[in-house]
């Protein structure tokens, strides 16, 4: 029997299981660079306007820290920089996809079941990597085609599309290696995300410190140094390709030398007796969710510091461009272009916080699938109490991370304008205004878990649609009724001089209704659902 026997069948299984989620993240991420290019063509039609924008914003240290360097003032160069953070999302999606179909399957016991059939030693890891590689290559192809169709040079579009694809493949392979190192999916995700964070940190330091050698150590830095549209340095693409090969060479031998269900890193032994905090379901839920809340808060806090530091420069950069001033004012309010920038970016933070709420809500599904929910419910713990112990964190988490974002943004922006106390309050309010919309998606995840648990992961697809509508709705000139399908469309811009709290109340009521319905349906269905 070949070591790859069964790979094709496992790949088909993965494609069937991800038939909704995989195409969605590929299409959404491929569409974003094209929308950025269309916006730059519309907002900066002349070379002089693009040069002024580049000088005022694209070279701002805070923006460079978030998005990466810019190597010219052409529409292509500006689009490549504006899409810089997209590479982080591509890397995250790729490594999580591989971990989901390797370590998560092994932890749930399904990998052992399949291993009892005719299955090669390398089949599981290879199938997960091949499917993710194919998705990354398709993403790169669609990205290149979209940018070329927007009017950008074909060579630069191809270089950037390949940079996106190869970056995703490198992080997918990192996910495959992380899956071999620990015996839990959560641990593998932690290692993978830590690697992604280290790559982002190296790129940030290298791009802002004046000496870019740290960026040459990061796959995220390599993508920028391809210099798409400004020289097209194709040879740099060999670096992520080499990293992919090296990581695979490390992952494959480990995957067959370790015991099934075990990892290379030995598990840390816990205390002999549980503490009093674990005597109830809420203490257990806190133990399961606390690390997630901590790291999301740290990440959002750093993001807020960068956003606040870039706000004043973003406001100055569009002065003298009446068309852009008008558009930015509509996005963020009439109180100033900096407020417009902050309003738009905090809306994106709200979408990301909704992702936290969904992830926390789906933890219930993971506990049930792994067989850990039944022993808890076999005690005196009521079903409603167990579900509420997780729902609390699905609703509280977005509040914590968005409050952290708002305070960090207000702190750095307040320092830049010399008014810290006032800006702290304003940015905190603007950030927390995103919470009800995030609650709606978390409530939808709870509803689907209680009613049709197999469909609960489809909430990620709903979030992807919300991102698509928010980022591309205006560019594609979609009808208003389509835009209104996203709860974030109804979130008021509280940085405007006048706004109403009615939409926030309606969204909160909707979130409560969805969550309550999920609770009631969960109490009536069988457990577990296989």
matplotlib code that plots the C-alpha trace (Angstrom):
import matplotlib.pyplot as plt

x = [0.0, 1.3, 1.9, -0.6, -3.3, -6.7, -5.5, -8.0, -10.9, -10.0, -9.6, -13.1, -14.4, -12.8, -14.2, -17.6, -17.4, -16.1, -18.3, -19.7, -17.0, -14.1, -15.5, -16.8, -13.5, -11.7, -14.2, -14.4, -10.7, -10.2, -12.7, -11.2, -8.1, -10.2, -12.4, -9.4, -8.1, -11.4, -11.6, -8.1, -8.9, -12.0, -10.7, -7.2, -7.5, -4.3, -0.7, -0.5, -3.4, -1.9, 1.5, -0.1, -2.0, 1.2, 3.1, 0.4, -0.9, 0.9, 4.2, 2.7, 4.5, 1.2, -0.3, 3.0, 3.0, -0.5, -0.4, 3.2, 5.5, 4.5, 7.0, 5.4, 2.4, 0.8, -2.6, -1.1, 1.4, -1.2, -3.5, -0.8, -0.1, -3.8, -4.2, -1.3, -3.4, -5.2, -2.2, -2.6, -6.2, -5.1, -2.5, -4.9, -7.6, -5.1, -3.5, -6.9, -8.2, -5.3, -5.6, -9.3, -8.9, -5.9, -5.6, -9.3, -10.2, -7.7, -8.8, -12.4, -11.5, -12.5, -9.0, -8.5, -11.7, -10.6, -7.2, -8.8, -9.5, -7.0, -5.3, -1.7, 0.4, 0.7, -2.9, -4.5, -1.9, -1.5, -5.2, -5.6, -2.6, -3.6, -7.1, -5.8, -3.0, -5.7, -7.8, -4.8, -3.8, -7.4, -7.4, -4.2, -5.6, -8.9, -7.0, -4.7, -7.6, -9.7, -6.8, -6.1, -9.8, -9.8, -7.2, -3.9, -0.9, -1.1, 2.5, 2.1, -1.3, 0.2, 3.1, 0.8, -1.6, 1.2, 2.5, -0.9, -1.1, 2.4, 2.0, -1.2, 0.6, 3.4, 1.1, -1.0, 2.1, 2.8, -0.6, 0.2, 3.4, 1.6, -0.9, 1.9, 3.3, 0.4, -2.4, -5.2, -6.7, -6.6, -2.9, -2.2, -4.2, -2.3, 1.1, 0.0, -1.4, 1.7, 3.8, 1.5, 1.8, 5.6, 5.7, 3.5, 5.7, 8.9, 7.3, 6.1, 9.5, 11.4, 9.0, 9.0, 12.5, 14.4, 16.3, 14.2, 16.2, 13.6, 11.0, 13.2, 12.6, 8.8, 6.6, 4.4, 7.4, 8.4, 5.0, 5.5, 9.1, 7.9, 7.2, 4.2, 3.7, 7.0, 9.6, 7.9, 10.8, 9.8, 12.7, 11.4, 8.5, 11.1, 11.3, 7.7, 8.0, 11.2, 9.5, 6.6, 9.0, 11.0, 8.0, 6.5, 9.9, 9.5, 5.8, 5.8, 8.3, 6.8, 3.3, 4.2, 6.7, 4.3, 1.5, -2.0, -3.7, -0.5, 1.8, 5.5, 5.2, 4.2, 0.9, 1.3, -0.1, -2.7, -3.2, -4.3, -7.6, -9.8, -10.1, -13.3, -13.7, -14.4, -17.2, -19.8, -20.4, -19.6, -16.2, -15.5, -16.6, -14.3, -11.4, -12.2, -12.6, -10.2, -7.2, -9.2, -10.5, -7.0, -5.3, -8.1, -8.0, -4.2, -4.5, -7.3, -5.5, -2.4, -4.7, -6.3, -3.0, -2.1, -5.4, -5.4, -1.9, -2.8, -6.0, -4.7, -2.5, -5.4, -7.4, -4.7, -4.0, -7.3, -7.3, -7.7, -9.5, -13.2, -14.5, -12.7, -13.6, -17.3, -17.1, -15.1, -17.5, -20.4, -18.5, -17.6, -19.5, -19.3, -17.1, -13.9, -12.0, -10.1, -13.5, -14.5, -11.4, -11.9, -15.6, -14.8, -12.0, -13.9, -16.7, -14.1, -13.2, -16.8, -16.8, -13.7, -15.3, -18.3, -15.9, -14.9, -18.6, -19.1, -16.0, -17.1, -20.6, -19.4, -17.3, -20.5, -20.7, -17.0, -17.6, -20.6, -18.9, -15.9, -18.2, -17.3, -20.8, -22.6, -20.6, -21.3, -25.0, -25.1, -24.5, -27.0, -26.2, -29.3, -29.0, -30.0, -27.2, -24.6, -25.5, -25.7, -22.3, -20.9, -23.3, -22.2, -18.7, -20.0, -21.8, -19.2, -16.2, -17.1, -17.7, -14.3, -12.3, -14.2, -13.8, -10.1, -9.9, -11.8, -9.7, -6.4, -7.6, -8.7, -5.4, -3.2, -5.5, -6.0, -2.3, -1.9, -4.6, -3.8, -7.2, -6.9, -9.9, -12.4, -11.1, -11.1, -14.8, -15.7, -13.7, -15.0, -18.5, -17.9, -16.3, -19.0, -21.7, -20.6, -21.5, -25.2, -24.5, -21.8, -24.3, -26.7, -24.3, -23.4, -27.1, -27.5, -24.7, -26.5, -29.8, -28.3, -26.5, -29.7, -31.9, -29.6, -26.1, -24.6, -25.4, -23.9, -20.5, -22.5, -22.5, -19.0, -20.5, -23.0, -20.1, -18.3, -21.4, -21.5, -17.9, -18.6, -21.6, -19.8, -16.6, -18.0, -21.6, -21.1, -18.5, -20.8, -23.8, -25.9, -29.5, -30.1, -32.3, -29.3, -27.0, -29.7, -29.3, -26.1, -26.7, -23.6, -25.4, -27.7, -25.0, -25.1, -21.9, -21.8, -19.0, -21.5, -22.9, -26.4, -27.3, -30.0, -29.8, -32.9, -31.0, -28.9, -32.0, -33.5, -30.3, -30.1, -33.7, -33.0, -29.8, -31.8, -34.5, -32.1, -30.2, -33.4, -34.8, -31.5, -31.8, -35.3, -34.6, -31.5, -33.5, -35.7, -33.3, -31.4, -27.8, -25.4, -26.1, -23.7]
y = [0.0, 3.4, 6.1, 8.3, 5.7, 7.3, 10.9, 11.5, 10.3, 12.3, 15.4, 14.9, 14.5, 17.8, 19.6, 18.3, 19.4, 22.8, 23.3, 26.5, 28.0, 27.4, 29.1, 32.0, 33.0, 32.6, 34.8, 37.4, 37.8, 37.8, 40.6, 43.0, 44.0, 44.6, 46.9, 48.8, 49.3, 50.6, 53.0, 54.4, 54.9, 56.8, 58.9, 59.7, 60.1, 62.2, 61.4, 64.6, 63.4, 60.0, 61.5, 63.7, 60.7, 58.6, 61.4, 62.0, 58.6, 55.7, 56.7, 57.3, 55.0, 53.8, 52.9, 51.3, 49.2, 48.0, 47.5, 47.4, 49.6, 51.4, 51.5, 54.0, 56.2, 54.2, 52.8, 49.3, 50.1, 51.8, 48.8, 46.4, 48.3, 48.7, 44.9, 44.4, 43.2, 40.9, 38.6, 38.1, 37.0, 34.7, 33.1, 32.7, 31.1, 28.7, 27.5, 27.1, 25.1, 22.6, 22.3, 21.7, 18.8, 17.3, 17.8, 18.5, 15.3, 13.4, 14.9, 14.0, 10.4, 10.4, 10.1, 6.9, 5.5, 6.3, 4.9, 1.5, 1.4, 1.3, 4.6, 5.6, 7.2, 10.5, 10.6, 12.8, 15.6, 15.5, 15.8, 18.8, 20.5, 19.8, 21.2, 24.3, 24.8, 24.6, 27.2, 29.5, 29.1, 29.8, 32.8, 34.1, 33.5, 35.3, 38.1, 38.6, 38.4, 40.9, 43.4, 43.1, 43.5, 46.7, 48.2, 47.4, 45.9, 42.1, 41.5, 43.3, 41.7, 38.2, 38.9, 40.1, 37.2, 34.7, 36.4, 36.0, 32.3, 31.4, 33.3, 31.3, 28.0, 28.8, 29.4, 26.3, 24.2, 25.9, 24.8, 21.2, 21.3, 22.8, 20.0, 17.5, 19.3, 19.2, 16.8, 19.3, 21.4, 24.5, 24.0, 23.6, 26.8, 28.6, 27.6, 28.5, 31.9, 32.6, 31.9, 34.2, 36.9, 36.5, 37.0, 40.1, 41.4, 40.9, 42.6, 45.5, 46.1, 45.8, 48.2, 50.9, 50.8, 52.1, 48.8, 46.3, 43.1, 41.7, 41.9, 39.5, 36.9, 37.1, 35.6, 38.7, 40.8, 38.7, 39.4, 43.2, 42.9, 41.4, 45.0, 44.3, 47.0, 48.6, 46.4, 43.0, 41.1, 37.6, 36.0, 36.9, 34.4, 31.7, 32.5, 31.5, 28.5, 27.4, 28.0, 25.8, 23.0, 23.3, 23.2, 20.2, 18.4, 18.9, 18.0, 14.8, 12.8, 13.8, 12.9, 9.2, 8.9, 10.1, 8.1, 8.7, 11.2, 12.4, 15.3, 15.9, 18.3, 16.4, 17.6, 19.7, 17.9, 19.8, 19.9, 16.7, 18.3, 20.9, 24.3, 25.6, 27.7, 24.5, 23.4, 24.8, 25.2, 28.9, 28.2, 25.6, 27.9, 30.6, 28.1, 27.2, 30.8, 32.9, 32.4, 33.3, 36.5, 37.4, 37.0, 38.6, 41.6, 41.9, 41.8, 44.3, 46.6, 46.7, 47.3, 50.2, 51.8, 51.6, 52.9, 55.8, 56.8, 56.8, 58.8, 62.3, 61.6, 59.9, 63.1, 65.4, 63.2, 63.9, 67.6, 69.3, 66.3, 67.4, 64.1, 62.0, 64.4, 64.0, 60.2, 60.0, 62.3, 60.0, 57.1, 58.5, 61.7, 65.4, 66.1, 65.7, 63.4, 61.8, 60.9, 59.4, 57.3, 56.1, 55.4, 53.2, 51.3, 50.7, 49.2, 46.7, 46.0, 45.3, 42.6, 41.0, 41.1, 39.3, 36.5, 36.2, 35.9, 33.2, 31.3, 31.4, 30.2, 27.4, 26.1, 24.5, 22.4, 21.4, 20.3, 18.2, 16.7, 15.7, 14.0, 16.4, 17.9, 14.7, 14.0, 17.6, 17.3, 13.9, 15.7, 18.0, 20.7, 21.8, 22.1, 25.8, 26.5, 24.8, 26.6, 30.0, 29.5, 29.5, 32.1, 34.6, 34.6, 34.7, 37.9, 39.3, 38.7, 41.2, 43.8, 43.3, 43.2, 46.2, 48.2, 47.5, 48.6, 51.8, 52.8, 52.0, 54.0, 56.9, 57.0, 57.3, 59.6, 61.7, 62.1, 63.1, 65.9, 66.8, 65.8, 62.4, 62.5, 63.5, 61.1, 58.2, 58.6, 59.2, 56.2, 53.9, 54.9, 54.4, 51.1, 49.8, 50.8, 47.8, 45.4, 44.8, 43.9, 41.4, 40.0, 39.3, 37.0, 35.4, 34.9, 33.3, 30.8, 29.9, 29.5, 27.2, 25.2, 24.7, 24.0, 22.4, 22.0, 20.6, 24.0, 26.1, 26.6, 28.2, 31.3, 31.9, 32.1, 34.7, 36.8, 36.5, 37.8, 40.8, 41.6, 41.3, 43.6, 46.1, 46.3, 45.9, 46.9, 50.5, 49.6, 47.1, 49.5, 46.9, 47.6, 49.0, 46.0, 43.8, 46.0, 46.0, 42.2, 42.9, 44.0, 46.2, 48.3, 49.5, 50.4, 54.2, 56.3, 57.7, 60.1, 62.1, 65.2, 63.6, 60.0, 57.8, 54.8, 53.2, 50.8, 49.7, 48.8, 46.9, 44.9, 44.1, 42.8, 40.7, 39.3, 38.4, 36.8, 34.6, 33.6, 32.8, 30.7, 28.8, 28.1, 26.8, 24.6, 23.2, 22.1, 19.9, 18.2, 15.0, 15.1, 14.4, 14.9, 12.7]
z = [0.0, -0.9, 1.7, -0.2, -0.6, 0.0, -0.5, -3.3, -1.3, 1.7, -0.5, -1.9, 1.7, 2.7, -0.3, 0.5, 4.1, 3.1, 0.0, 1.4, 3.6, 1.3, -1.8, 0.4, 1.9, -1.5, -3.3, -0.6, -0.3, -4.0, -4.5, -1.9, -3.9, -7.0, -5.0, -3.6, -7.1, -8.4, -5.4, -6.1, -9.8, -8.8, -5.9, -7.3, -11.1, -11.4, -10.6, -8.5, -6.3, -5.9, -5.0, -2.3, -0.9, -0.8, 0.9, 3.5, 4.3, 2.6, 4.2, 7.6, 10.2, 11.7, 8.4, 7.3, 10.5, 9.7, 6.0, 5.0, 2.8, -0.4, -3.3, -5.6, -6.2, -9.0, -8.5, -8.5, -5.8, -3.7, -4.1, -3.2, 0.0, 0.9, 0.6, 2.9, 5.9, 3.5, 3.6, 7.3, 6.8, 4.0, 6.2, 9.1, 6.9, 5.4, 8.6, 10.3, 7.4, 7.6, 11.4, 11.1, 8.8, 10.5, 14.3, 14.9, 13.1, 15.1, 18.4, 17.6, 16.9, 13.3, 12.0, 14.0, 12.5, 9.0, 9.7, 10.2, 6.5, 3.6, 4.2, 3.6, 6.4, 4.6, 3.2, 5.9, 6.0, 2.2, 1.5, 3.8, 2.3, -1.3, -0.8, 0.9, -1.6, -4.4, -2.6, -2.2, -5.9, -6.9, -4.7, -6.3, -9.8, -9.1, -7.4, -10.4, -12.9, -10.8, -10.6, -14.4, -15.2, -13.0, -15.4, -13.7, -15.6, -16.1, -15.0, -11.7, -11.1, -11.8, -9.4, -6.7, -7.2, -6.9, -3.8, -2.2, -3.2, -2.0, 1.3, 1.9, 1.1, 3.4, 6.4, 5.4, 5.7, 9.1, 10.2, 9.1, 11.2, 14.2, 14.0, 14.7, 17.7, 20.1, 20.9, 20.9, 18.1, 20.4, 21.0, 17.3, 16.6, 19.3, 17.8, 14.2, 15.2, 17.3, 14.2, 12.1, 14.8, 14.9, 11.1, 11.4, 14.2, 12.1, 9.2, 11.3, 12.9, 9.6, 7.8, 10.5, 12.1, 9.0, 8.7, 6.8, 7.5, 9.9, 7.1, 5.1, 7.8, 7.4, 4.7, 5.1, 4.4, 1.3, -0.3, 0.0, -1.4, -4.6, -5.4, -7.6, -10.2, -9.2, -10.6, -10.2, -8.5, -9.3, -7.6, -4.2, -4.8, -4.4, -0.6, 0.4, -2.0, -0.2, 3.2, 2.2, 1.1, 4.4, 6.6, 4.8, 5.1, 8.9, 9.2, 7.2, 9.1, 12.4, 11.3, 11.1, 14.0, 16.7, 18.1, 16.8, 19.0, 20.5, 19.7, 19.8, 22.7, 25.9, 27.5, 30.6, 33.6, 35.5, 39.3, 41.1, 42.2, 40.5, 42.1, 43.5, 40.3, 38.4, 40.6, 38.2, 34.5, 34.5, 36.1, 33.5, 30.7, 32.0, 32.0, 28.3, 27.1, 29.1, 26.9, 23.8, 25.4, 26.5, 23.2, 21.2, 23.5, 23.2, 19.4, 19.2, 21.6, 19.4, 16.4, 18.2, 19.0, 15.3, 14.1, 16.4, 15.5, 11.8, 12.1, 12.0, 9.0, 7.2, 7.6, 6.3, 3.3, 1.5, 1.9, -1.4, -2.9, -2.7, -4.1, -1.5, 1.3, 0.4, 0.3, 3.6, 5.3, 4.3, 5.7, 9.0, 9.7, 9.2, 12.2, 10.3, 8.0, 10.8, 12.4, 9.0, 8.9, 12.5, 11.9, 8.9, 10.6, 13.8, 11.7, 10.4, 14.0, 14.7, 11.9, 13.4, 16.9, 15.4, 14.5, 18.1, 19.1, 16.5, 17.6, 21.2, 20.4, 18.3, 21.3, 22.5, 19.2, 19.7, 23.3, 22.2, 19.2, 21.4, 23.9, 26.7, 27.0, 28.0, 31.2, 32.4, 31.6, 33.3, 36.6, 38.2, 35.6, 33.6, 29.9, 30.0, 32.6, 30.5, 27.3, 29.1, 30.5, 27.0, 25.6, 28.3, 26.8, 23.2, 24.2, 26.6, 24.4, 21.7, 24.4, 25.9, 22.7, 21.2, 24.4, 24.3, 20.7, 21.5, 24.5, 22.6, 19.6, 21.8, 23.6, 20.6, 18.7, 21.8, 22.1, 18.5, 18.8, 22.4, 23.9, 25.4, 27.9, 25.2, 22.6, 24.9, 25.5, 21.9, 20.5, 23.3, 22.3, 18.6, 19.2, 21.5, 19.0, 16.9, 19.7, 18.9, 15.3, 16.5, 19.0, 16.2, 14.5, 17.8, 18.5, 15.0, 15.9, 19.1, 17.2, 14.6, 17.3, 19.3, 16.2, 13.5, 15.1, 11.9, 10.2, 13.1, 11.3, 8.4, 10.6, 9.3, 5.8, 7.0, 8.4, 5.1, 3.3, 5.8, 5.0, 1.3, 1.5, 3.7, 1.6, -1.9, -1.7, -2.6, -5.3, -7.0, -6.5, -4.9, -4.1, -0.6, 0.4, -0.1, 2.0, 4.7, 5.1, 7.1, 10.7, 10.4, 7.8, 10.5, 13.1, 13.5, 13.2, 16.7, 15.7, 13.8, 15.5, 15.4, 15.6, 17.0, 19.3, 17.8, 15.5, 18.4, 20.4, 17.5, 16.9, 20.6, 20.7, 17.6, 19.2, 22.4, 20.3, 18.4, 21.5, 23.4, 20.6, 20.4, 24.1, 23.9, 20.9, 22.5, 25.5, 23.3, 20.9, 21.3, 22.6, 21.1, 17.4, 15.5]

ax = plt.figure().add_subplot(projection="3d")
ax.plot(x, y, z, "-o")
ax.set_aspect("equal")
plt.show()
